[in-house]
Amino acid sequence: MPPLCSGGAIDIENLWHAANLAAMSCLYRSDYGAPDPHFNPLADNGRLLQGYAGHRTELTAAQNIGQLEAMKRKFDHGETVQWCDQGYGWVYDWKVDYFFGVVLVVFVIPYVLMRFFPSLRRLLLPRQFSTYD
């Protein structure tokens, strides 16, 4: 990787590149939609792969146009393509649903009840009396 500073000045392009190396290490197939059974990157004499002759074999593994474009962006930045399994699928996991349910029951509902129903607050939280008489 080229140095970030040369002659006392910071090279913004190399700084941006260094920051993005750690930002995203792999791609998730589910983020780019479902596989398209009719998608063929080699169709029309490989028009979609023009300018990427060195990465032709990797690009032919794309299952839809979104995956192909994401792979091209990685190659444009000089990065390698690595696919990870999960993507945003974790959002639909039952553990996430239960987490938000617990937050709702333990924090949100009591706050709303105490905030908007002062009479309920007086019943549940009796006044503290001073012992300094």
N, C-alpha and C positions, 0 to 999 in steps of 0.2 A: 504494500500500500504506500502511496507517495506521502511525503511529510506534510503535516498540516500547516507548518510555517516555513516560509522560505524568504530570507532576507528581512526578517522582522515583521512581515505582513502575514495575516492569516488567510489561507486559501479556502474560501467559502465552499467551493465545489467539493473539495476533498473532505472538509468538515461534515458536509451534508451526507456524503457517501459513508463516512465512518459511523455516523449516527444511525444510518439506516441498516448497516450490517447487523447490528444487534436487535433492531426493531422487529423484524419478521424473518424467522429462520426457515419456515416451511409453509407450504400452501395446503389448503384443505379442499378436497374435491367437492364436499357438500356446499361450500360457500359459493360455488359458481353454477349451481343448479343441477338438475338431474341429467344423467347421461342421455344424449340424443342418439337414438339408433340410426338415424339417417345422416349424422354428421361424419364427414370424411375429410380430414385435413389435406389429403392428397388429390381431392377432386379438382377439376379444371386445371390440370397440369401443375398442381401444387401452388396455386395462386396465393393461398393463405400463408404459405411458408416462404414466400419470396423474401430474400435478404437474410435468411436464417439457414443457409445450406449446411453450416457446421453443426447445427442442432436439429437437423431434420429427423433423426430417429427419436429423439426425446419428444419433439413436437407432435409426431404422429400418434403418441400415446394419449393425446387430449381426447376427452369424451364429448366435449361440446365447445362452442365458440368462446365461452367465458373462461374455461380452463386454458384454451390456446392463447388468448390475449394475456392472461396472467403469466403464463410461461414466457411469452415474448417480453413482457416487462422485466421479468427477472433476468433474462439474458441480456436485455438492453443495459441493465445496471451492472453487468459482469458477474452476476451471481449464478449459482447452480440451482436447479429445481429439485426440491425435496418435498414429497407429499406426506402429509400427516393424516391420521385416520379421522379424528373427531370433528374438527371444525366447530361450528356453533351448535352442534347437536346436544351439548351439555345443557343448553338452556331448557330443553324439553325433558330433562331428567326429573324423576319424582322427587329427588332430594332438593332441588331448587324450588319446586312447588311447595314442599313442606316448610322450607326455610322462610319463604315469603308468607306462608300461612301463619307460622309462629310469630313473625314480626307483626303481622296484622293483629293477631289476638292479644299479644302481650304488650305491644306499644301503641299501635294506632287506635284501636277501639277504646281502650281505657282513656287515652288522651282526649279523644273526641267527646266521650261521655262526660268526663270531668270538666272539660272546657265549655261545652254548650248546655250542660244541665247542672247549674250551680246547686240546685236542691239535692241532687244526687251526691254531689261532693260533700255537702253538709252531713248527709246521712252516713256516708262511708268514711269520712275523715272528721271525727269529732274535734271540737275546738280544744286546743291545749290551754289549760288553766295555769296561771302563774302561781307559784308557791311563795311569792314574796309579799305576803299580806301583812 
